[in-house]
Amino acid sequence: MMKSRVLITGIKGFTGNYLSSYLQEKDYEVWGLGRNELSALPHSSVCMHYADICSPEEITKVLEECQPDVIYHLAAQSSVGLSWEKPALTMKVNLEGTINLLETVRKLQLSSRILLIGSGEEYGPVESLELPINEEKSPNPQNPYSLSKYFQTLVGMQYFHSYGMNIFFARAFNHTGPGQTRGFVVPDFASQVAAIEAGLQEAVINVGNLSAQRDFSDVRDVVQAYWQIVEQGKPGTIYNVGSGRAIPIQTILDQLLLLSSKSIKIEIDTKKFRPVDVPIIYASISKLYEETGWQPYIELQDTLKDTLEYWRNEIKRGL
Ligand code: GDD
């Protein structure tokens, strides 16, 4: 039997790498789209292509050749922090990139199923009575990143309704694990703890806003949710992907510090504060569970342990 062929855009990113291994284990033929050849291929058996997600010509070439059964669209500028510094770039990659991808699929008349990755940040600040937040809640994005993801959702819905394209929607809350780059809270903290342990940083950890509360999952659970949405979910329907509970950033920090034998001081760096930071948000994941049976399995404690261990090795390698 012919293997099903999937294309993962942003395959070299944090989540793309995990999704690629996950789908290969499930015996899919995995094609990958990356921006450039600078970093190593995620897995040697991936059929890699390089293109600018915003270039109609380049994406047409890749899709003509690949003709994927499924496209997992992970290519994005995914840092909320960076989006405050680079709003135009964030909007370009996340919105124009998605429009270009959908428009190319449409013009080539491919019947690929396409998964778009939205964000829990699209909801913006919510009243405590509305928590856990479900998919019925109207988004109210309040930073450049969440705005770009909300626009992406609207565009995806428009393509779904106007052309009947097979578009699926994950609305992902925070996810982390080994391999996530600095710029997100867990790697920002874990990399500093590892550097302090290695004697490369004075025993003071720099942190931003510790009072925010977020819904954290392990990336290894999240890629399974993405697969289940495409295989068992309904197109044109948004599915929250999260853990269903909120964790204060202070608790993340405390747990990481407990995993280290070093005595570490905490320094609040107000430069890391954002103009607006949603105080608390967590997902209702009932819809995804009811329709696909998905639920997260990995405990946050294990995710943090594995991530700290990853950073200890990275720091040893001089990274
Ligand atoms: N990055 C970072 N670094 N955040 C910090 C730090 C720090 O040193 N200290 C405190 N924070 C706080 C931020 O202010 C925010 O309230 C929280 O930690 C989480 O920040 P991030 O890890 O940068 O994630 P995010 O919640 O802004 O966005 C993530 O989750 C979204 C879904 O909810 C990203 O993964 C997005 O791509 C994703 O869509």
Residues whose N, C-alpha, C, O or C-beta is under 5 A from the ligand:
A	BS01	GDD	S78 S79 V80 G81 G118 S119 G120 E121 A172 F173 N174 H175 G183 F184 V185 V186 D188 N206 V207 G208 N209 L210 A212 I249 K272 D277
